[in-house]
Amino acid sequence: MPKTPSESTVRLRLHGATMGTRWAVQCDAPIGLDRAALQQALAAVVDAVDQQMSPWKTGSDLMRLNRAPVGDWVQLPCEIMQVLACALRVGRASQGAFDIAAAALVNAWGFGAPRSMPDAAAIAAARAPGHVAAHEALELDALGQRARKNAPAQFDLCGIAKGYAVDRMHALLQAHGVAHALIALDGELRALGPQAGGEPWAVAVEAPDAHQRSVHGVLELQDMAVATSGNYRHFLQLGPARVAHTMDTRRGAPVANDVACVTVLAAQCMAADAWATALLVAGPGPGLALAQSQGLQALWLLRRAGKLVSLGMGRFAS
């Protein structure tokens, strides 16, 4: 007789620190799988993404690209090339609502490595007219595995790299023979199959409350990814004003609209991550039209007249 899930698998809970936060994996793994080796492999694949794409590590491949003169080709690993290609696709489709050429603004407002508070002179310089969005400023040569800037630009991959790291963990688990897993890194998650017993993975959609963690709703996830982008967890409080960490390069300023957070479902976590940011920046009106044009499944939580209002598309429509 075939073995039941409880006889053929064991529930493992693995986790570690990376990218200023933590990753976590729950998986129903085949009995006999080397837990220590899997833990080490997962940590290595996440750290490899961080080493390539961190804006905080001066030796990362991202920072090499940022330092390169305009017009010079820069050889890059295939992983960061994949992320850059996705970022440019979403940036072009969203007409710049998702724009990785935001590093100067991020740093000027105190959310990057150079400083921890806004700097008026740096903000004025970053807001200078003539900003060129990443999908126009950056050229990729996929065959040559290289990139070059066609205009002065500094790139920040914080709105997409964590989702990509989740996708890398997903692929690694499959390579180790795991068929049932839930992978999480900050607000980005991806399910590999259902649980071994056949039930989908239950994922909480967090309420946008800066003071406590609470659940807005529960999403059943199977062979899908979900990402949330919001302005309630990472921000600066400047007197009565709350400054969001997400930048709108079209305005040359932090996001300022009534969207508390956006949650997006997609096949890949990298895409869900990027689109969640794009819809947050776009705002509820243009964002809804953008999501419709792209066939996205998305949930907006809006702050209106002191209340939280939900708008949903696809699986979130009800």
PAZAPA-4460 file (N, C-alpha, C; in steps of 0.05 Angstrom, whole numbers, plus 32768, in hexadecimal, padded with zeros to 4 digits):
% residues 318
    n_x    n_y    n_z   ca_x   ca_y   ca_z    c_x    c_y    c_z   seq   type   mol
   8011   7FE8   8000   8000   8000   8000   8012   8019   8000     1      M     A
   8008   802F   7FF2   8018   8048   7FF3   8019   8054   800E     2      P     A
   802F   8061   8015   8031   806D   802F   8021   8087   8030     3      K     A
   8016   808D   8047   8008   80A6   804C   801D   80BD   804E     4      T     A
   8014   80D6   804B   8027   80EC   804D   8037   80EC   8067     5      P     A
   802A   80E5   807D   8038   80E5   8097   804D   80CF   8099     6      S     A
   804A   80BA   8088   805E   80A4   8088   8075   80A9   8075     7      E     A
   8071   80BA   8061   8085   80BE   804C   8093   80D9   804E     8      S     A
   8088   80EC   805E   8094   8106   8060   8097   810E   807E     9      T     A
   80A7   8122   8082   80AB   812E   809C   80A9   814C   809A    10      V     A
   809C   8159   80AC   8099   8177   80AB   80B3   8183   80B6    11      R     A
   80C0   8193   80A5   80D8   81A2   80AD   80D1   81C0   80AE    12      L     A
   80DD   81CD   80C1   80DB   81EA   80C3   80F7   81F6   80C4    13      R     A
   80FE   8204   80AF   8119   820E   80AC   8118   822C   80A9    14      L     A
   812D   823A   80B3   812C   8257   80B2   8148   8262   80B5    15      H     A
   814B   827C   80AE   8165   8289   80B1   8163   82A6   80AB    16      G     A
   8178   82B5   80B1   8178   82D2   80AD   8184   82D9   8092    17      A     A
   8179   82EE   8085   8184   82F8   806C   8177   8312   8065    18      T     A
   8184   8323   8056   8179   833C   804B   816B   834D   8061    19      M     A
   8176   834E   8079   816A   835D   808E   8150   8353   8099    20      G     A
   8149   833A   8092   8131   832D   809C   8136   830F   809F    21      T     A
   8122   82FF   809D   8125   82E2   809F   8116   82D3   808A    22      R     A
   8121   82BC   8082   8113   82AA   8070   8109   8292   8080    23      W     A
   80F4   8285   8077   80E9   826E   8085   80DD   825B   8071    24      A     A
   80E1   8241   8076   80D6   822C   8065   80C9   8217   8076    25      V     A
   80B0   8211   8070   80A2   81FA   807B   80A0   81E6   8064    26      Q     A
   80A8   81CE   8068   80A6   81BA   8052   80A0   819E   805D    27      C     A
   8091   818F   804E   808D   8173   8053   80A1   8164   8041    28      D     A
   80B7   815E   804D   80CE   8153   803F   80CE   8134   8040    29      A     A
   80DA   8127   802B   80DC   810A   802C   80EC   8102   8045    30      P     A
   80E3   80ED   8051   80F2   80E3   8069   810E   80DA   8060    31      I     A
   8121   80E2   8070   813D   80DC   8069   814C   80F3   805D    32      G     A
   813D   8108   8055   814B   8120   8049   815D   812D   805E    33      L     A
   8175   8134   8057   8188   8140   8069   8180   815C   8070    34      D     A
   8175   8160   8088   816B   817A   8091   8181   818F   8091    35      R     A
   8198   8188   809C   81AE   819B   809E   81B8   81A4   8083    36      A     A
   81B9   8191   8070   81C2   8198   8055   81AE   81AA   8047    37      A     A
   8194   81A5   804B   817F   81B6   803F   8180   81D2   804B    38      L     A
   8183   81D4   8066   8185   81EE   8073   819D   81FD   8067    39      Q     A
   81B3   81F0   8064   81CB   81FE   805A   81C7   8207   803D    40      Q     A
   81BB   81F6   802D   81B6   81FD   8011   81A3   8214   800E    41      A     A
   818E   8215   801E   817B   822B   801D   8188   8245   8025    42      L     A
   8198   8244   803B   81A6   825C   8044   81B9   8266   802E    43      A     A
   81C7   8253   8021   81DA   825B   800C   81CD   8268   7FF4    44      A     A
   81B6   825E   7FEC   81A9   8269   7FD4   819E   8285   7FDA    45      V     A
   8194   8289   7FF2   818A   82A4   7FF9   81A1   82B7   7FFC    46      V     A
   81B7   82AE   8009   81CE   82C0   800C   81DA   82C7   7FF1    47      D     A
   81D9   82B5   7FDD   81E3   82BB   7FC3   81D4   82D1   7FB6    48      A     A
   81B9   82D1   7FB9   81A9   82E7   7FAF   81B1   8301   7FBC    49      V     A
   81B4   8300   7FD7   81BC   8319   7FE5   81D7   8323   7FDC    50      D     A
   81EA   8311   7FD8   8205   8319   7FCF   8204   8326   7FB4    51      Q     A
   81F2   831E   7FA3   81F0   832A   7F88   81E0   8344   7F88    52      Q     A
   81CB   8346   7F98   81B7   835B   7F94   81B4   836E   7FAB    53      M     A
   81C5   836C   7FBF   81C2   837E   7FD6   81CC   839A   7FD0    54      S     A
   81BC   83AF   7FD8   81C6   83CA   7FD6   81D7   83D2   7FEE    55      P     A
   81D9   83C0   8001   81E8   83C6   801A   8204   83BB   8019    56      W     A
   8209   83A9   8006   8224   839C   8003   8232   83AA   7FEC    57      K     A
   8248   83B8   7FF2   8256   83C7   7FDD   8261   83B5   7FC7    58      T     A
   8266   839B   7FCD   8271   8389   7FB9   825C   837A   7FA9    59      G     A
   8242   837F   7FAE   822E   8370   7F9F   822E   8376   7F82    60      S     A
   8223   8364   7F72   8221   8369   7F55   8210   8381   7F4E    61      D     A
   81FB   8385   7F5E   81EA   839D   7F5B   81FB   83B6   7F5E    62      L     A
   820B   83B7   7F73   821B   83CF   7F77   8231   83D3   7F62    63      M     A
   823B   83BD   7F57   824E   83BF   7F41   8240   83CD   7F29    64      R     A
   8227   83C5   7F24   8218   83D1   7F0E   8213   83EF   7F14    65      L     A
   820C   83F5   7F2D   8207   8411   7F34   821F   8422   7F31    66      N     A
   8237   8417   7F36   824F   8427   7F34   8259   842A   7F17    67      R     A
   8250   8419   7F05   825A   8419   7EEA   8253   8433   7EDB    68      A     A
   8265   843E   7ECB   825F   8456   7EBB   8249   8450   7EA7    69      P     A
   823A   8464   7E9F   8226   8462   7E8A   8234   8458   7E70    70      V     A
   8228   8444   7E64   8232   843A   7E4B   8244   8422   7E4D    71      G     A
   824E   841C   7E65   8260   8405   7E69   8250   83EB   7E6F    72      D     A
   8256   83D6   7E60   824A   83BC   7E65   8255   83B0   7E7F    73      W     A
   8244   83A4   7E8F   824B   8397   7EA8   8243   837A   7EA7    74      V     A
   8256   8367   7EAA   824F   834B   7EAB   8241   8345   7EC5    75      Q     A
   822C   8335   7EC4   821C   832F   7EDB   8214   8312   7EDC    76      L     A
   8211   8307   7EF4   8207   82EB   7EF6   81EB   82E8   7EEB    77      P     A
   81E4   82D0   7EE3   81CA   82CB   7ED6   81B3   82D1   7EE9    78      C     A
   81B7   82CD   7F03   81A1   82D2   7F16   8198   82EF   7F17    79      E     A
   81AC   8301   7F19   81A4   831E   7F1A   819A   8327   7EFF    80      I     A
   81A4   831A   7EE9   8199   8321   7ECF   817B   831A   7ECD    81      M     A
   8173   8303   7ED9   8157   82FB   7ED9   8146   8310   7EE8    82      Q     A
   8150   8319   7EFF   8142   832C   7F0F   8140   8347   7F00    83      V     A
   8156   8350   7EF5   8155   8369   7EE6   8141   8367   7ECE    84      L     A
   8140   8351   7EC0   812E   834E   7EAA   8111   8350   7EB3    85      A     A
   810B   8342   7EC9   80EF   8344   7ED4   80E9   8360   7EDD    86      C     A
   80FC   836D   7EEA   80F7   8388   7EF4   80F2   839B   7EDD    87      A     A
   8100   8399   7EC7   80FB   83AA   7EB0   80E1   83A4   7EA3    88      L     A
   80D9   838A   7EA2   80BE   8384   7E96   80A8   8390   7EA6    89      R     A
   80A9   838E   7EC0   8094   8399   7ED1   8095   83B8   7ED1    90      V     A
   80AD   83C3   7ED0   80B0   83E0   7ECF   80A4   83EB   7EB5    91      G     A
   80A9   83DD   7E9F   809E   83E7   7E85   807F   83E4   7E85    92      R     A
   8075   83CD   7E8E   8058   83C8   7E8E   8049   83DA   7EA1    93      A     A
   8057   83E2   7EB7   8049   83F4   7ECA   804F   8411   7EC5    94      S     A
   805C   8417   7EAF   8063   8433   7EA7   8073   8441   7EBE    95      Q     A
   8085   8432   7ECA   8097   843E   7EDE   808D   843D   7EFA    96      G     A
   8075   8432   7EFF   806C   842F   7F1B   807F   841D   7F2A    97      A     A
   8089   8408   7F1D   809F   83F8   7F28   80B8   8401   7F1A    98      F     A
   80CB   840C   7F29   80E3   8418   7F1D   80FA   8412   7F30    99      D     A
   810C   8401   7F27   8123   83FA   7F38   8138   8410   7F38   100      I     A
   8135   8425   7F27   8148   843B   7F27   8140   844F   7F3D   101      A     A
   813D   8444   7F55   8133   8454   7F6B   8148   8457   7F81   102      A     A
   8160   844D   7F7D   8174   844C   7F93   817B   8467   7F9E   103      A     A
   817D   847B   7F8C   8184   8496   7F95   816E   84A1   7FA8   104      A     A
   8155   849D   7FA1   813F   84A6   7FB2   813E   8496   7FCD   105      L     A
   8141   847C   7FCB   8141   846B   7FE3   8157   8474   7FF6   106      V     A
   816F   8479   7FEC   8185   8482   7FFD   8180   849E   8008   107      N     A
   8176   84B0   7FF7   8171   84CC   7FFF   815D   84CE   8016   108      A     A
   8149   84BC   8016   8135   84BD   802B   813C   84AD   8043   109      W     A
   8154   84A1   8044   815D   8494   805C   8157   8476   805E   110      G     A
   814F   846A   8048   8148   844D   8049   815E   843B   803E   111      F     A
   8174   8447   8035   818A   8438   802A   81A2   8437   803C   112      G     A
   81B8   842D   8032   81D0   842A   8042   81DD   8444   804A   113      A     A
   81DD   8459   8039   81ED   8471   8040   81E4   8480   8059   114      P     A
   81CA   8480   805F   81C0   8491   8075   81A7   8485   8081   115      R     A
   81A0   848D   8099   8188   8483   80A6   8172   8497   80A9   116      S     A
   8176   84AF   809F   8162   84C5   80A0   8162   84D3   8085   117      M     A
   814C   84E1   807E   814C   84F0   8065   8161   8506   8064   118      P     A
   816B   850B   804D   817F   8520   8049   8174   8533   8033   119      D     A
   816F   854C   803A   8162   855F   8028   8171   8563   800E   120      A     A
   818B   8565   8010   819B   856A   7FF8   819B   8551   7FE6   121      A     A
   819D   8539   7FF2   819C   8521   7FE2   8180   851D   7FD5   122      A     A
   816B   8524   7FE4   8150   8522   7FD9   814D   8535   7FC1   123      I     A
   8157   854D   7FC3   8155   8560   7FAD   8164   8556   7F95   124      A     A
   817C   854A   7F9A   818B   8540   7F83   817E   8528   7F76   125      A     A
   8172   8517   7F87   8164   84FF   7F7C   814B   8506   7F6D   126      A     A
   813F   851D   7F74   8126   8526   7F67   812B   8538   7F4F   127      R     A
   8144   853B   7F47   814A   854C   7F31   813B   8543   7F18   128      A     A
   8133   8556   7F07   8124   854E   7EEE   8135   853C   7EDD   129      P     A
   8127   852C   7ECD   8135   851B   7EB9   8139   84FF   7EC2   130      G     A
   812A   84F6   7ED7   812D   84DA   7EE0   8126   84C7   7EC9   131      H     A
   8136   84B3   7EC5   8131   849F   7EB0   812B   8485   7EBE   132      V     A
   8114   847A   7EB9   810C   8461   7EC6   811E   844A   7EBD   133      A     A
   8120   8435   7ECE   8133   841F   7EC9   812E   8412   7EAE   134      A     A
   8114   840E   7EA6   810F   8400   7E8D   8118   8410   7E75   135      H     A
   811F   842A   7E78   812B   8439   7E63   8149   843E   7E67   136      E     A
   8151   843D   7E80   816D   8444   7E86   8180   842B   7E84   137      A     A
   8175   8413   7E87   8185   83FB   7E89   8181   83E9   7E70   138      L     A
   8196   83E0   7E64   8196   83CE   7E4E   81A2   83B3   7E56   139      E     A
   8194   839E   7E4F   819D   8383   7E56   81A5   8374   7E3C   140      L     A
   81BB   8365   7E3E   81C4   8353   7E29   81C3   8337   7E35   141      D     A
   81AD   8329   7E30   81A9   830F   7E3C   81BD   82FB   7E33   142      A     A
   81C4   82FB   7E19   81D7   82E7   7E0F   81F3   82EC   7E1A   143      L     A
   81FB   8305   7E1C   8215   830C   7E27   8215   830D   7E45   144      G     A
   81FE   830A   7E52   81FB   830B   7E6F   8208   8324   7E7A   145      Q     A
   81FF   833B   7E70   820A   8355   7E79   81F5   836B   7E77   146      R     A
   81FB   8381   7E83   81E8   8398   7E84   81F8   83B2   7E82   147      A     A
   81EA   83C6   7E78   81F7   83E1   7E78   81E2   83F6   7E7C   148      R     A
   81EB   840C   7E88   81DA   8423   7E8C   81DC   8436   7E73   149      K     A
   81C5   843E   7E69   81C4   8451   7E54   81BE   846E   7E5E   150      N     A
   81BB   8470   7E78   81B6   848A   7E85   81BF   8487   7EA2   151      A     A
   81C6   849D   7EAF   81CF   849A   7ECB   81B8   848F   7EDC   152      P     A
   81BE   847A   7EEB   81A9   846D   7EFB   81B6   845D   7F11   153      A     A
   81A8   845B   7F28   81B0   844A   7F3E   8199   8437   7F44   154      Q     A
   819E   841D   7F45   8189   840A   7F47   8186   83FE   7F63   155      F     A
   816E   83F7   7F6A   8168   83EB   7F84   8154   83D4   7F7E   156      D     A
   815C   83BB   7F87   814C   83A3   7F81   813C   839A   7F99   157      L     A
   8139   83AB   7FAD   812B   83A2   7FC6   810D   839B   7FC1   158      C     A
   8102   83A5   7FAB   80E6   83A0   7FA5   80E1   8386   7F95   159      G     A
   80F7   8377   7F91   80F4   835E   7F80   8107   8348   7F89   160      I     A
   811D   834E   7F96   8132   833A   7F9C   8128   8325   7FB0   161      A     A
   8118   832D   7FC3   810E   831A   7FD7   80FB   8306   7FCA   162      K     A
   80EA   830F   7FB8   80D9   82FD   7FA9   80EA   82E9   7F99   163      G     A
   80FF   82F3   7F8D   8110   82E1   7F7D   811E   82CD   7F8F   164      Y     A
   8126   82D5   7FA7   8133   82C2   7FBA   811F   82AC   7FC1   165      A     A
   8106   82B3   7FC4   80F1   829E   7FCA   80F0   828A   7FB3   166      V     A
   80F0   8295   7F9A   80EF   8283   7F83   8108   8271   7F82   167      D     A
   811F   827B   7F8A   8137   826B   7F8A   8135   8254   7F9F   168      R     A
   812A   825B   7FB6   8126   8246   7FCB   8112   8231   7FC1   169      M     A
   80FD   823A   7FB3   80E9   8228   7FA7   80F7   8214   7F94   170      H     A
   8108   821E   7F83   8116   820C   7F70   8129   81F9   7F7E   171      A     A
   8136   8203   7F93   8149   81F2   7FA2   813B   81DB   7FB0   172      L     A
   8123   81E1   7FBC   8114   81CD   7FC9   810B   81B7   7FB6   173      L     A
   8103   81BF   7F9E   80FC   81AB   7F89   8114   819A   7F82   174      Q     A
   812B   81A6   7F80   8143   8197   7F79   814B   8183   7F8F   175      A     A
   8142   8188   7FA7   8147   8175   7FBD   8131   8161   7FC1   176      H     A
   811E   8160   7FAF   8109   814D   7FB0   80F1   8154   7FC2   177      G     A
   80F0   816D   7FCA   80D9   8177   7FDA   80C2   817F   7FC8   178      V     A
   80AA   8175   7FCD   8093   817C   7FBC   807E   818B   7FCB   179      A     A
   8082   8190   7FE5   806E   819E   7FF5   807C   81B2   8008   180      H     A
   8079   81CC   8003   8087   81E0   8013   807A   81FB   8011   181      A     A
   807E   820A   8026   8076   8226   8027   808F   8236   802E   182      L     A
   8096   8248   801C   80AF   8258   801E   80A8   8275   8023   183      I     A
   80B5   8281   8036   80AF   829D   803D   80C9   82AD   8041   184      A     A
   80C8   82C6   8038   80DE   82D9   803D   80D1   82F4   8040   185      L     A
   80CF   82FE   8059   80C2   8317   805E   80A4   8315   8055   186      D     A
   809A   8326   8044   807F   8324   803B   807A   8315   8021   187      G     A
   808E   8306   8019   808D   82F7   8000   808C   82D9   8006   188      E     A
   8079   82CB   7FFA   8076   82AE   7FFF   8070   829F   7FE5   189      L     A
   8077   8286   7FE4   8071   8275   7FCE   806C   8258   7FD8   190      R     A
   8056   824C   7FCE   8050   8231   7FD5   8059   821D   7FBF   191      A     A
   8066   8208   7FC8   806E   81F2   7FB6   805A   81DB   7FBC   192      L     A
   8047   81D8   7FA9   8033   81C3   7FAD   8022   81C9   7FC5   193      G     A
   8010   81B6   7FCD   8001   81B9   7FE6   8012   81AD   7FFD   194      P     A
   8006   81AC   8014   8012   819C   802A   8011   817F   8022   195      Q     A
   8021   816E   802F   8022   8152   8028   8007   8144   802A   196      A     A
   7FF6   814E   803C   7FDB   8143   803F   7FC7   814C   802A   197      G     A
   7FD0   815E   8018   7FBE   8168   8003   7FB2   8183   8008   198      G     A
   7FB4   818D   8021   7FA8   81A7   8027   7FBA   81BD   801D   199      E     A
   7FAE   81D3   8014   7FBE   81EA   800C   7FCB   81F7   8025   200      P     A
   7FDF   8207   8021   7FEC   8215   8036   7FDC   822E   803E   201      W     A
   7FD7   8232   8057   7FC8   824A   8061   7FDC   8260   8066   202      A     A
   7FD7   8277   8058   7FE9   828E   805A   7FD9   82A6   8063   203      V     A
   7FE2   82B3   8078   7FD4   82CB   8082   7FDA   82E3   8072   204      A     A
   7FC6   82F3   806B   7FC9   830E   8060   7FC9   8321   8077   205      V     A
   7FDF   832E   807C   7FE2   833F   8094   7FD2   8358   8092   206      E     A
   7FC6   8360   80A8   7FB9   837A   80AA   7FCE   8390   80AA   207      A     A
   7FCA   83A7   809C   7FDE   83BC   809B   7FDE   83CD   80B4   208      P     A
   7FE9   83C2   80CA   7FEB   83CF   80E3   8008   83D1   80EC   209      D     A
   8012   83E9   80EF   802E   83ED   80F6   8034   83E6   8113   210      A     A
   8020   83E4   8124   8025   83E0   8140   8023   83C3   8149   211      H     A
   8015   83B2   813A   8013   8396   8142   800E   8385   8129   212      Q     A
   8014   836C   812C   8010   8359   8115   7FF5   834B   8119   213      R     A
   7FE3   834E   8106   7FC9   8341   8107   7FC1   8338   80EB   214      S     A
   7FAE   8327   80EA   7FA6   831A   80D1   7F8E   8328   80C5   215      V     A
   7F90   8330   80AB   7F79   833B   809D   7F69   8325   8091   216      H     A
   7F76   8310   8087   7F68   82FA   807A   7F7B   82E3   8076   217      G     A
   7F71   82CC   806D   7F81   82B5   8068   7F7E   82AC   804B   218      V     A
   7F95   82A6   803E   7F96   829E   8022   7FA0   8281   8021   219      L     A
   7F92   8271   8011   7F9C   8255   800D   7FAE   8255   7FF4   220      E     A
   7FC6   824B   7FF8   7FDA   824D   7FE4   7FE4   8231   7FDC   221      L     A
   7FE6   822D   7FC1   7FF0   8213   7FB6   7FFC   8219   7F9B   222      Q     A
   8015   8213   7F97   8023   8218   7F7E   801F   8235   7F74   223      D     A
   8020   8247   7F86   801D   8264   7F7F   802F   8274   7F92   224      M     A
   8035   828C   7F8A   8044   829F   7F9B   8033   82B7   7FA2   225      A     A
   8039   82C3   7FB9   802B   82DB   7FC2   803F   82EE   7FCE   226      V     A
   803B   8308   7FC8   804C   831C   7FD3   803B   8334   7FDB   227      A     A
   8043   8341   7FF1   8035   8359   7FFA   8049   8371   7FFC   228      T     A
   8040   8388   7FF3   8050   83A0   7FF5   803F   83B4   8004   229      S     A
   804A   83C1   8019   803A   83D4   8029   804C   83EA   8033   230      G     A
   803E   83FE   8040   804D   8415   804B   804A   8417   8069   231      N     A
   8042   8401   8076   803D   8402   8093   8052   83F5   80A4   232      Y     A
   8065   83E7   8098   807A   83D9   80A7   8095   83E7   80A6   233      R     A
   809C   83F1   808F   80B6   83FF   808C   80B1   841C   8084   234      H     A
   80B5   842E   8097   80B0   844B   8092   80C1   845B   80A6   235      F     A
   80C2   8475   80A0   80CD   8489   80B3   80B7   849B   80BD   236      L     A
   80B8   84A0   80D7   80A5   84B3   80E3   80B3   84CE   80E7   237      Q     A
   80AB   84E1   80D7   80B6   84FC   80D8   80A1   850F   80E2   238      L     A
   80A1   8513   80FD   808B   8523   8109   8071   8515   8105   239      G     A
   805D   8523   80FB   8043   8516   80F6   8042   8506   80DC   240      P     A
   8057   8509   80CC   8057   84FC   80B1   8064   84E1   80B2   241      A     A
   8058   84CD   80A5   8064   84B3   80A2   806D   84B0   8085   242      R     A
   8087   84AB   8082   8094   84AA   8068   8098   848D   8060   243      V     A
   808B   8484   804A   808D   8468   8041   80A8   8463   8035   244      A     A
   80B1   8449   8038   80CB   8442   802D   80CB   843D   800F   245      H     A
   80B3   8439   8004   80B0   8434   7FE7   80B0   844E   7FD8   246      T     A
   80C0   8450   7FC3   80C3   8469   7FB4   80B3   8468   7F9A   247      M     A
   80A8   847F   7F93   809B   8484   7F7A   80AE   8496   7F6A   248      D     A
   80BE   848A   7F58   80D1   849A   7F49   80C4   84AD   7F36   249      T     A
   80AB   84A8   7F2F   809D   84BA   7F1C   8098   84D5   7F29   250      R     A
   8095   84D5   7F44   8091   84ED   7F54   80AA   84F7   7F61   251      R     A
   80BE   84E5   7F62   80D7   84EB   7F70   80D3   84ED   7F8D   252      G     A
   80C2   84DC   7F99   80BC   84DD   7FB5   80B1   84C2   7FBF   253      A     A
   80B0   84BF   7FD9   80A3   84A6   7FE4   8086   84A4   7FDB   254      P     A
   807C   848C   7FDA   8060   8487   7FD3   804E   8496   7FE6   255      V     A
   803A   84A4   7FDB   8026   84B2   7FEC   800B   84AE   7FE0   256      A     A
   7FFD   8499   7FE7   7FE1   8494   7FDF   7FD3   8485   7FF6   257      N     A
   7FBA   847E   7FF1   7FAB   8471   8007   7FAD   8453   8007   258      D     A
   7FC0   8448   7FF8   7FC4   842B   7FF8   7FD5   8423   8011   259      V     A
   7FC9   8412   8022   7FD8   8408   8039   7FEA   83F1   8031   260      A     A
   7FE0   83DF   8020   7FF0   83C9   8016   7FE2   83BD   7FFE   261      C     A
   7FF2   83AE   7FEF   7FE8   839F   7FD7   7FF3   8383   7FD9   262      V     A
   7FE2   836F   7FD5   7FEB   8353   7FD4   7FE5   8349   7FB8   263      T     A
   7FF9   833B   7FAC   7FF7   8330   7F91   7FFD   8313   7F90   264      V     A
   7FED   8304   7F82   7FF2   82E7   7F7C   7FFE   82E4   7F60   265      L     A
   8012   82D3   7F5E   801E   82CE   7F44   802B   82B2   7F44   266      A     A
   8032   82A9   7F2D   803F   828F   7F2B   805B   8290   7F38   267      A     A
   8069   82A6   7F34   8084   82AA   7F3F   8084   82C0   7F54   268      Q     A
   8094   82BC   7F69   8094   82D0   7F7E   80A2   82E9   7F75   269      C     A
   80B6   82E7   7F64   80C3   82FF   7F5A   80AF   8312   7F4C   270      M     A
   809E   8307   7F3C   808A   8317   7F2E   8075   8322   7F42   271      A     A
   806C   8312   7F55   8059   831B   7F69   8065   8332   7F79   272      A     A
   807E   8330   7F80   808C   8345   7F8F   808D   835F   7F80   273      D     A
   8095   835E   7F67   8097   8376   7F57   807C   8383   7F52   274      A     A
   8068   8373   7F4C   804E   837E   7F46   8040   8389   7F5F   275      W     A
   8045   837D   7F76   803A   8389   7F8F   8045   83A5   7F93   276      A     A
   805E   83A9   7F8E   806A   83C4   7F91   805F   83D7   7F7B   277      T     A
   805C   83CD   7F63   8052   83DE   7F4D   8035   83E8   7F54   278      A     A
   8025   83D6   7F5E   8009   83DD   7F63   8007   83F0   7F7C   279      L     A
   8019   83EC   7F8F   801A   83FE   7FA6   8020   841B   7F9C   280      L     A
   8035   841D   7F8C   803D   8437   7F82   8028   8443   7F70   281      V     A
   801C   8433   7F5F   8008   843E   7F4C   7FF0   844A   7F5A   282      A     A
   7FE9   8440   7F71   7FD1   844A   7F7F   7FB8   843B   7F77   283      G     A
   7FA2   843F   7F85   7F8A   842E   7F81   7F7D   8430   7F65   284      P     A
   7F7B   8449   7F5A   7F6E   844C   7F40   7F7F   8441   7F29   285      G     A
   7F96   844D   7F24   7FA7   8443   7F0F   7FB0   8426   7F14   286      P     A
   7FB4   841F   7F2E   7FBD   8404   7F34   7FA8   83EF   7F2D   287      G     A
   7F8F   83F5   7F31   7F7A   83E2   7F2A   7F79   83DF   7F0C   288      L     A
   7F7B   83F4   7EFD   7F7B   83F2   7EDF   7F94   83E3   7ED6   289      A     A
   7FAB   83E7   7EE3   7FC3   83D9   7EDC   7FC0   83BB   7EE1   290      L     A
   7FB5   83B4   7EF8   7FB1   8398   7EFF   7F9E   838A   7EEB   291      A     A
   7F89   8399   7EE3   7F76   838D   7ED0   7F84   8389   7EB5   292      Q     A
   7F94   839B   7EAC   7FA2   8399   7E92   7FB6   8382   7E92   293      S     A
   7FC1   837C   7EAA   7FD5   8367   7EAC   7FCA   834C   7EB5   294      Q     A
   7FB0   834B   7EBB   7FA3   8333   7EC4   7FAD   8329   7EDF   295      G     A
   7FB3   833C   7EF1   7FBE   8336   7F0B   7FA8   832F   7F1F   296      L     A
   7FB0   831E   7F32   7F9F   8318   7F49   7FAA   8329   7F61   297      Q     A
   7F9B   833C   7F6A   7FA6   834F   7F7E   7F91   8357   7F92   298      A     A
   7F9A   835E   7FAA   7F8A   8369   7FBF   7F96   8383   7FC9   299      L     A
   7F86   8398   7FC9   7F8E   83B2   7FD4   7F80   83B6   7FEF   300      W     A
   7F8E   83BF   8003   7F83   83C8   801C   7F88   83E6   801D   301      L     A
   7F72   83F6   801C   7F74   8413   801A   7F6B   8420   8034   302      L     A
   7F78   8436   803C   7F6F   8446   8053   7F5E   845D   8048   303      R     A
   7F44   845C   8050   7F32   8471   8046   7F1F   8479   805D   304      R     A
   7F20   8493   8063   7F0F   849E   8078   7F12   848F   8093   305      A     A
   7F2A   8488   8099   7F2F   847A   80B2   7F28   845D   80B3   306      G     A
   7F21   8452   809C   7F19   8436   809A   7F2B   8427   8086   307      K     A
   7F2B   840D   8088   7F3A   83FC   8076   7F27   83F0   8061   308      L     A
   7F2C   83F6   8048   7F1B   83ED   8032   7F2A   83D9   8021   309      V     A
   7F1D   83C3   8019   7F29   83AF   8008   7F1F   83B1   7FEC   310      S     A
   7F32   83AE   7FD9   7F2C   83AB   7FBC   7F3B   8393   7FB2   311      L     A
   7F2D   8381   7FA4   7F3A   8369   7F9B   7F34   8361   7F7E   312      G     A
   7F47   8353   7F72   7F44   8348   7F57   7F4C   832B   7F57   313      M     A
   7F41   831B   7F44   7F48   82FF   7F43   7F3F   82F1   7F5C   314      G     A
   7F4F   82E1   7F68   7F48   82D2   7F80   7F40   82E4   7F97   315      R     A
   7F48   82FD   7F96   7F42   830F   7FAB   7F28   831F   7FA7   316      F     A
   7F1A   831A   7F90   7F03   8329   7F89   7EED   8327   7F9D   317      A     A
   7EEB   8310   7FAA   7ED4   830C   7FBD   7EDB   8316   7FD8   318      S     A
***
